[in-house]
Amino acid sequence: KLKKKMYKFHIVVPFYNAEKFIEKNIRSIQKQNFKNFKVSIINDCSTDKSNEKLLPLVENDERFQIINNKINCGALANIINVLSKDENEPSKTIDVLLDGDDYLVANDVLDIVNFTYSRSKCLLTYGSFIRKSDGKLYGRKYPLRSINKREFRKVPWFAYPLRTFRHDLYQNIDQNDLKDEEGKYYSSGWDVALMLPMLEMAEYRQEFIADPLYFYNDDNPICDHKLRRKEQEFFEKQIRDKPIYKKINLPY
């Protein structure tokens, strides 16, 4: 039996033109068995009817906050804007990242994540996802040798969704490491920019969750993987070349 809750969750959902997907996304959050969460939904200046689909779903649910951008900022800038706000208990707050066109695969996702943090005292998790285009499951843990040598910037990328982390871990990232050479938050490769510093700081206090928790909608025609692949590769190399973070000691 899964251990009773001790953490609270902050689910961050940035989206752009997700009218076809946002209902399934929101429903997947609302049906979670674990109820101790809040949700920040960021509409990044959508030009479709996303808000018309979204509002009836959450207008009577006080756990949800909708942020409507006046200009398009990009996923990372939206995530940073939300996570920069103060949390009363950062060591007991787990931040969860969920794209607006994706969704959680079952109603026990937050139960499993909470159990993982409670059991292992980890600082972040990553996991397995189901890809829509082929229905296959993807994900694996970083090799222990790579973790020991803190070679995250040299080895292939394994920090797949569902990505979660303790808020106090996030607070130790140097914001400059999330920005490109022009001083702007990365418009692509944001997951690499955000997770690499935390993987390095967490060292062995990271957990791979093998159970599939996340459905990745790679069929969306406007996903970065299709529209900005070269830009992703360019920024990822730039991010990987940044200095390695030292291990951090945070309370259990």
C-alpha positions as CSV (number, residue, x, y, z in Angstrom):
1,K,0.0,0.0,0.0
2,L,1.4,3.4,-1.0
3,K,2.5,5.6,1.9
4,K,0.2,8.5,2.9
5,K,1.0,11.9,1.6
6,M,3.6,14.1,3.2
7,Y,4.4,16.3,0.1
8,K,2.4,18.9,-1.7
9,F,2.6,19.2,-5.5
10,H,2.9,22.2,-7.8
11,I,2.0,21.2,-11.3
12,V,3.1,23.6,-14.0
13,V,1.4,23.4,-17.4
14,P,2.6,25.8,-20.1
15,F,0.8,25.6,-23.4
16,Y,0.3,27.3,-26.8
17,N,-2.6,26.5,-29.2
18,A,-3.6,23.3,-27.4
19,E,-7.4,23.5,-27.8
20,K,-7.4,19.9,-29.1
21,F,-5.5,18.5,-26.2
22,I,-6.1,20.7,-23.1
23,E,-9.2,19.0,-21.9
24,K,-7.5,15.6,-21.7
25,N,-4.6,17.2,-20.0
26,I,-6.7,18.9,-17.3
27,R,-8.9,15.8,-16.8
28,S,-5.8,13.7,-16.2
29,I,-4.8,16.1,-13.3
30,Q,-8.3,16.4,-11.8
31,K,-8.8,12.6,-11.5
32,Q,-5.6,12.0,-9.5
33,N,-6.2,10.1,-6.2
34,F,-3.6,12.3,-4.5
35,K,-5.4,15.6,-3.9
36,N,-2.7,17.8,-2.2
37,F,-1.7,19.8,-5.3
38,K,-2.1,23.2,-7.0
39,V,-1.8,23.8,-10.7
40,S,-0.4,26.8,-12.6
41,I,-1.6,26.9,-16.2
42,I,0.1,29.3,-18.5
43,N,-1.6,30.2,-21.8
44,D,1.4,31.5,-23.8
45,C,-0.6,33.9,-26.0
46,S,-2.5,31.2,-27.9
47,T,-4.4,32.2,-31.1
48,D,-6.9,29.3,-31.0
49,K,-9.8,28.5,-28.7
50,S,-7.7,27.0,-25.9
51,N,-9.1,29.3,-23.2
52,E,-12.7,28.6,-24.3
53,K,-12.0,24.9,-23.8
54,L,-10.1,25.4,-20.5
55,L,-12.2,27.8,-18.5
56,P,-15.3,25.6,-18.0
57,L,-13.0,22.8,-16.8
58,V,-11.3,24.8,-14.0
59,E,-13.5,27.8,-13.1
60,N,-14.9,26.0,-10.0
61,D,-11.7,24.3,-9.0
62,E,-9.7,26.6,-6.7
63,R,-6.6,24.5,-7.1
64,F,-6.1,25.8,-10.7
65,Q,-4.7,29.2,-11.5
66,I,-4.7,30.4,-15.2
67,I,-2.1,32.9,-16.3
68,N,-2.7,34.5,-19.7
69,N,0.4,36.0,-21.3
70,K,0.1,39.1,-23.5
71,I,3.2,38.1,-25.4
72,N,4.6,34.7,-26.3
73,C,7.4,33.9,-24.0
74,G,8.3,30.2,-24.6
75,A,8.0,27.2,-22.3
76,L,11.1,27.8,-20.1
77,A,10.4,31.5,-19.4
78,N,6.8,30.5,-18.4
79,I,8.0,27.8,-16.1
80,I,10.6,30.1,-14.5
81,N,8.1,32.8,-14.0
82,V,5.8,30.5,-12.0
83,L,8.6,28.7,-10.1
84,S,10.2,32.1,-9.0
85,K,7.3,32.7,-6.7
86,D,7.9,31.9,-3.0
87,E,6.8,28.6,-1.5
88,N,6.2,28.3,2.2
89,E,7.8,24.9,2.5
90,P,10.2,24.5,-0.5
91,S,11.6,21.2,0.8
92,K,8.1,19.7,1.0
93,T,7.0,21.0,-2.4
94,I,7.4,18.9,-5.5
95,D,7.3,20.7,-8.8
96,V,5.8,18.7,-11.7
97,L,6.2,19.7,-15.3
98,L,3.5,18.8,-17.8
99,D,3.1,20.2,-21.3
100,G,-0.3,21.3,-22.3
101,D,-0.7,18.9,-25.2
102,D,0.4,15.9,-23.1
103,Y,-1.3,14.2,-20.1
104,L,-0.8,11.9,-17.1
105,V,-1.6,8.3,-18.0
106,A,-3.5,7.1,-14.9
107,N,-5.1,8.4,-11.7
108,D,-2.3,7.0,-9.5
109,V,0.6,9.1,-11.0
110,L,0.9,11.5,-8.1
111,D,0.6,8.6,-5.6
112,I,3.6,6.9,-7.2
113,V,5.6,10.1,-7.3
114,N,4.8,10.8,-3.7
115,F,5.7,7.3,-2.6
116,T,9.0,7.6,-4.5
117,Y,10.0,10.8,-2.7
118,S,8.8,9.4,0.7
119,R,10.7,6.1,0.3
120,S,13.9,7.3,-1.2
121,K,14.3,10.9,0.1
122,C,15.3,11.8,-3.4
123,L,15.5,15.3,-4.8
124,L,14.2,14.7,-8.3
125,T,12.6,12.1,-10.5
126,Y,12.4,11.4,-14.2
127,G,10.8,8.4,-15.9
128,S,9.1,6.5,-18.7
129,F,6.7,7.9,-21.2
130,I,4.4,6.5,-23.8
131,R,4.8,8.1,-27.2
132,K,1.7,8.6,-29.2
133,S,3.1,8.1,-32.7
134,D,4.1,4.5,-32.0
135,G,2.5,3.6,-28.7
136,K,5.9,2.4,-27.4
137,L,7.4,3.0,-23.9
138,Y,10.6,4.9,-23.5
139,G,12.8,5.6,-20.6
140,R,15.7,4.3,-18.5
141,K,17.9,5.3,-15.5
142,Y,21.2,7.0,-15.9
143,P,24.0,4.4,-15.4
144,L,25.4,4.4,-11.9
145,R,28.9,5.0,-13.3
146,S,27.7,8.1,-15.1
147,I,26.0,9.4,-11.9
148,N,29.2,8.7,-9.9
149,K,31.3,10.6,-12.3
150,R,28.6,13.2,-12.8
151,E,28.9,12.8,-16.6
152,F,25.3,13.9,-17.4
153,R,26.6,16.5,-19.9
154,K,28.6,13.9,-21.8
155,V,26.3,10.9,-21.9
156,P,23.0,10.5,-23.9
157,W,19.9,12.2,-22.5
158,F,17.7,10.1,-20.1
159,A,15.8,12.6,-18.0
160,Y,12.5,12.0,-19.7
161,P,9.1,12.9,-18.4
162,L,7.5,12.8,-16.0
163,R,10.0,15.3,-14.6
164,T,9.6,16.3,-11.0
165,F,11.9,18.0,-8.5
166,R,11.9,19.4,-5.0
167,H,11.4,23.1,-5.1
168,D,14.5,23.8,-2.8
169,L,16.6,22.0,-5.4
170,Y,15.4,24.2,-8.2
171,Q,16.1,27.3,-6.1
172,N,19.8,26.6,-6.3
173,I,20.0,26.9,-10.1
174,D,21.9,29.9,-11.4
175,Q,19.4,31.7,-13.6
176,N,22.2,32.6,-16.0
177,D,22.6,28.9,-16.9
178,L,19.0,28.9,-18.2
179,K,19.7,31.7,-20.7
180,D,21.3,31.8,-24.1
181,E,24.1,34.1,-25.3
182,E,21.7,37.0,-25.7
183,G,20.5,36.7,-22.1
184,K,17.1,35.2,-23.0
185,Y,15.7,32.0,-21.5
186,Y,16.3,29.2,-23.9
187,S,13.5,28.9,-26.5
188,S,14.4,25.3,-27.2
189,G,16.1,22.6,-25.2
190,W,14.6,23.9,-22.0
191,D,14.3,20.5,-20.4
192,V,18.1,20.0,-20.8
193,A,18.9,23.5,-19.4
194,L,16.6,22.9,-16.4
195,M,17.4,19.3,-15.5
196,L,21.2,19.1,-16.0
197,P,22.1,21.4,-13.1
198,M,19.6,19.5,-10.8
199,L,20.9,16.1,-11.9
200,E,24.4,17.2,-11.0
201,M,23.4,18.7,-7.6
202,A,21.2,15.8,-6.7
203,E,23.9,13.2,-7.6
204,Y,22.6,9.9,-6.1
205,R,19.5,11.4,-4.8
206,Q,17.6,11.0,-8.0
207,E,15.2,8.3,-9.0
208,F,14.0,6.8,-12.2
209,I,10.4,5.8,-12.1
210,A,9.9,2.8,-14.5
211,D,6.1,2.8,-14.3
212,P,4.8,4.8,-17.3
213,L,3.4,8.1,-15.9
214,Y,3.3,10.4,-18.9
215,F,1.7,10.4,-22.4
216,Y,3.8,12.3,-24.9
217,N,1.8,13.7,-27.8
218,D,4.5,13.8,-30.5
219,D,1.8,13.9,-33.2
220,N,1.2,17.6,-32.4
221,P,2.3,19.4,-35.6
222,I,3.7,22.4,-33.6
223,C,5.9,20.5,-31.2
224,D,9.5,21.7,-31.0
225,H,10.8,18.3,-32.1
226,K,9.2,18.9,-35.5
227,L,9.5,22.6,-35.9
228,R,12.8,23.5,-34.1
229,R,15.0,20.4,-34.3
230,K,18.1,22.2,-35.4
231,E,17.6,24.9,-32.9
232,Q,17.2,22.3,-30.2
233,E,20.5,20.6,-31.1
234,F,22.3,24.0,-31.2
235,F,21.1,25.0,-27.8
236,E,21.6,21.6,-26.3
237,K,25.3,21.7,-27.2
238,Q,25.6,25.2,-25.7
239,I,23.9,24.0,-22.5
240,R,26.1,20.9,-22.2
241,D,29.2,23.0,-22.5
242,K,28.3,25.0,-19.4
243,P,30.2,24.4,-16.1
244,I,29.2,21.3,-14.0
245,Y,27.3,22.0,-10.7
246,K,28.6,20.7,-7.4
247,K,26.7,18.2,-5.3
248,I,24.3,19.9,-2.9
249,N,23.4,18.7,0.6
250,L,19.7,19.4,1.3
251,P,17.8,18.2,4.3
252,Y,16.1,14.8,4.1
